[in-house]
Amino acid sequence: MKVIFYANTDWYLYNFRLSTAQRLQADGHEVVMLSPPGPFGGRFAARGFRWITLPMDRASLNPLREAVTFRHLVRVLRREQPDLLHNFTVKCAVYGGAAARLAGVPATVNAVAGLGYVFTSNGLKARCLRPLVQTLMRATLDHRRSLLVLQNPDDADIFRRARLVARDRIHVIRSSGVDTSRFRPSSMSGSEGRLRVLLAARLLWEKGIGEYVEAARLLRKQGRDIEFVLAGAPDPGNPRSVDEAQVERWAAEGVITWLGHVEDMPALLSTIDVMTLPSYYREGVPKSLIEGAAAGLALITTDQPGCREVVTRHGIDGLVVPPRNAAALAQLVARLDDDRTLLRRLGERAREKAIAEFDERMVIQRTIDVYERLLGTDMPGGSLAGTAS
């Protein structure tokens, strides 16, 4: 069987879907990666995957440019003749869903991990685009030969209430999974030394970047010796990206340590005590939170869709902070700085939850189960055995 993975960046396919592709490859299937050009695409060949580039600008609203992208996508699908097309993100799901019908692709899975800028922003551009995007989603995603995969029940409720996709075509698979054997607790975490706090995400304002920096300032004024680390790069394709010059000013001020994009996250997390994501973005299930959980870090996040899937009980498996509240975030960080027993206990509970609910082997198997339902046949490879400890 041939499967095409289609996303709006090669970065997403490499960092979020490579493990699924490798499982399919190990089971004897061909997986082809499809995305716009980018710095990560060249790595696919080393992993044994073909990579096809598409002339696509994920932020474009130019009708002529979008028509060229769509026509090119249809041509690729007609030439490759995949048995299944797996689309990721809203734009790729809409374009891929429509192109798959024209190209005669037998089965389509549309994965939407969070509803993103169009659905979360109250800006004029987002509010104008929202009705159009909903209309396109209803026209392209609700098809008898396609299934929709979402990452949290809140997003599923939105799709059902808006009647964007029939109820029986919606599946919830929480997160893209984490390798719990690669992300493991470190003996350094929860130590009595200087507390190190991390926010790892695309640098979008809605991820709580501003509140994170302000919390760092507040604690610095109180004389606390806590290091606030920021990992991630600006996202020029998103209108709400933090400007790189602004991040450099924060770093020059000494309020944060900015690492930019980090390749080896397990190594970084082995030096961190607290993972925080004070997000008010419409998340799927944030990768940084489940990686932090698997690494046995104490988590601080908001009671927002996606985030609440990881931290469900305040004080038990993490701490919950109100969105857009830097003072409250600073208070919670200070609490963990003062109470290292709580810090360690939260990390232990987070690790237990990551193993039980977010291990990538279970997530991949659930994805393959969706493929089998859509194709009406069992795929080679069988169920995944065991879980990490």
N, C-alpha and C positions, 0 to 999 in steps of 0.2 A: 504494500500500500504506500502511496505517496501523499505526504501531508505538507502543506505550505503554511508557515508561520508568517503573518503579515503585521508589521507594526510601524509606527511613525518615526521610530529611531532604531538604529542598530544597537545603541546602548541598552534600550529596553530588552530587546531580544537576548542579548548576551548576558545581562545581569539578572533577568527575571525568568527567562524561559529556556535557558541552555540545558538545565537538568532534565526538563520534560523531553526536549529534543534528544538528549542522550539516551534516555530510557526507551524512547521509540526506536532509535537507531539500534540499540542493543537487542530489541525484539525483532529486528529484521526489516524495519520500515525505512523508507527514504524520507528525510525531512529537508526541505528547502527553506532558507531564510529570505525574506523579502522586506526591504525597507529602503528609505532614502540613503544616499551615500553618507558615510560617517567613519570615525576613527576606529570603531570596534568591529566593523564588518570583516576586515582582513583576518581577524582571529578565527572566524568560522572554518576556514579551510584547514587550519591546523587541527580542528576538532572533527574533520571529516564531513563538513556540511557545505553544500553549495550556497552561495549568497548572490541574490539578484538585486540590483539597485533599481529604484523607481524615482523618476523626477517628481518629487513631492515636497511641498513646503507646508508643514503642519499648521502654520499660522496664517497661511494665505486665504484670502477671500476673493481673489481675482477669478471671475468666472472662466476666462479663457485659459488661465493656468490650471484651474481645477479640471477643466474639460480635457486638457492634455494628459493630466495625471490619470484620470479615469480611463481614457482611451488606452493608455499604456498598460494599465492594470488589466483590462480586459484581454489585451493581446498576450500578456504574460500568462494569464490563466488558460487561455485557449491553446497556447503553445505547450505549457507544462502538463495540462490535463490532470490535475491532482484529484485524488479520491476525496480529500477533505481539505477545506481552507479554514484555518483558525486565525481570526482577526482579533487584534488587541487595540484598545482605546476606542473612543466614540467615533472619531473621523474614519479610522480604518474599518470599523464595523459597518458604518453606513456605506462607504465606498465598496468595501469588500463584499458586503451582502448583495448590493445591486450588481456588481461586476460578475459575481459567481453565477447569478441567474442567467446573465447574457452569455457567459462562457460555458454554461452547462455543467458546472461543478456539482457533483451529486450531493454533497453535504457541506454545511457551513456552521462553524461554532464562532459565536461572537462574544468576546470577553471584554467587559467594561469594568476596570478596576478603579472605582471612584468616578464621580460625574464631572469633576474638573471645573475649569474656569467658567464655561458657559452657564453652568448650573449653580455655581457658588457665588459668583461676583454679582454685585448690585449695580455695577457700572452700566452706562447706557448701551455700550457695544454688546455686552453679555445679554442684557434684557431684550435687545432687538433680535439677537441671534437665537434665543431660547425657543420661541415658537417654531421657527424654521427648522431647527435641529430636531425638535420633537416630531414634527411632521415627517422629516426624512427618516427618522428612526422607526416610526410606525410603518412607513412604506417599505423599508428595506429589511428590517430585522424580524418582522412577524411573518414567517414563512414556514410551511410544513416541513421543509428539508433543512431547517436551521434550529439551533438552540442557543439561548442566551445564558452566559455564565456571569454572575455577579459575585462580589466578595463579601457583602454583608446584607443582613435582612432589611436594613433601612432603605438601601437602594432598590431591593426587590419590591418593597412596598410602593415606592415611587413609580416604578415601571407598571405595577399592577393597577394602581389607582388611576394613572394616566392612560391606561389601556394601550401602552406602547407595544407590548408583546403579550400573547396569550399566556395565562397563568401556568399551563402545563408545559410551556417551553422555557421556563425560567428555572435555572439551577443556581444555588448558592454554594460556592466553594470558597471557604474563608482563607484568603491570602494565596500567594504563589508558593508558599512553603519556605522552610529554612532547613539547611543541612545541620541537624543537631549534633552530628559527629564532628563537624568542622567548627561550628560555633559552640564553644564549651567554656564553663567557668574557669577563671584564673585564680590562683592563690593570692594574686595581688588585689583582686576586687574586694572591697569592704575593709581594707586595711585601715590602720589608725593614722596614716599619713595624710598628706594634702588631698582633699576631695577633688576628683576630676569629673566634670559633668560634660556630656556630649549631646549635641543636636546634629543629627546626620540626615540630610534631606536636600532635595532641590531647593535652591535659595529663592523661594517664593514668600511674599509677605504673609500669605494666609497660613503658612506653616508655623507661624508664630515667631519668626526670626526677630522682629523688632522687640517683642516682649521678652525674648530670651536675652537679648543684648541689654535691655533695660534692667532685667533682674540681676544680671551680672554687675551692672553699675551700682545698683542699690546695695548689694552685698559687699561690694568693694568699699563703698562709703562707710559701711558699718565696721570696716577693718578686718573682714573675714578673708582668709587666704584660701580661696577656692578658684580653681582653674576652669574656665568655661571654654570648651573646645567646639568649634564649628567645622563640620565636614560636609562638603558639597560645593557645587559650582552654580553660578547663575544660569538661568534657563532663558536665553534670548527669544525662544519661540513662544514664551508665555508673557502676556502683557503685564502680569503682576510679578515679574522677576525683580529681585533686588539687584540694583546696579553694582557692578564689580568695584567701582571706585568707592562706593559707600562701605562695602565690606572691608576694603583695604584701609579706610579711615578708622573703622572700629578696631582693626588689628593694630594699626599704628598707635592708637590711643591706649592700647594695652588691655582693653576690656575683654577681648576674646583672643583665642588662638585659632587662626583660620588655616585649615589644612588643604582646602580645595578638594578636588576629587580624590578619593582614597581607594586604591586598588585592593589592598589587603585589609579588609574590615576585621577579620578575626584577630589579627595582630593588634590593631588599634583598640578593639574592645577589651583586650587583655590588660590594657592600661587604664581603663575607665571604671568608675564606680556607679555612675548614674546615667541612664539614657532618658532624655526628655524630648517630647514632641508636643509643644503647646499649640497644637494645630486647630484652626477653624476652617480648614480646607475640607472639601467633600472627599475624604479618603476612601480607598477600598479597604484594605487592611495594610497599614504601613509596614514596609519591609524593615525599616530601621527598628521598630518596636519589637518585632518578632526575633530579629537578630540579637537585639539587646537582651530579650527574655532568654533566648537559648544560651547566651553567654553568662547568664546568671546575674544580670545587672538589675538594680532597683529601677523601676520605670515611673516616670511622671508624664501624664498626658491628660487630654481633655475628654469629657464625656460627649464626644462627637461621633457620628457614624464612622465605623471602621476602627477608630481608636478604642471605643468601648468594647470591641471584640477581644482586645488584648488585655486591657485592665478593666475587669468587671466589678471588682470589689475594693473600694478605697480602703487602704490600710492593710489589705490582705495579699493581693497579687500586684499591687502598685499603688500610686497616689494619683488622685484626680484633681486637676487644677481648673478653675473657670477659664474659658477662653478670653483672650484679650486682657489679661490681668497679670501684669508683670510683678506687682507687689505680692500677690498670692503665690506666684511661682517662686519668687525669692524666699518666701516663708517656708515653702516645702523643701527647697534645697537646703536651707539653714537647718531645718528639722533633721534631715538625714545627715548633715554634717555633725550635728550634736549627738545623734542616736545611731551609733554604728551597729548596734544589735538589730534595730529595725531595718537598717540598710541591708544587712546580710540576710535577714529573714525574707524581705521582699524579693531579693534576688533569687533565693532558693525556690520560692513559690512561683516566680516567673519562669524559671527553668523547668519546673514540673509541668507547668501549663504548656510551654512550648513543645515539650516532648509529647504530651497527650493530645494536643490539638493542631499543632502547626508543622509537625515534621514533614519535610517535603516529599517523602516517599508516600505518605498517605494522601497528600494533595495531588501528586501525580497520578496515583491510582484512581482517585475520584475524577480526574480529568479524562483518563482513559475510559472510565465507566460511561462518561457522557458521550465519547466517541462511539462506543459500542451501542448505546441506545439509539443514536442517530443513524448509524450504519446498519443496525439490525443484525450484527454479527459479533462474535467474540474475537478479540484481537490476541495474537500470540503474546506470550510472556507471563500470563497468569497474574495472580495477586501478589502484592508485595508482602514479604514475610518479615515480621518482627519490627521493633522500633529501637531507636537509640536509647542509651541509658546515660 
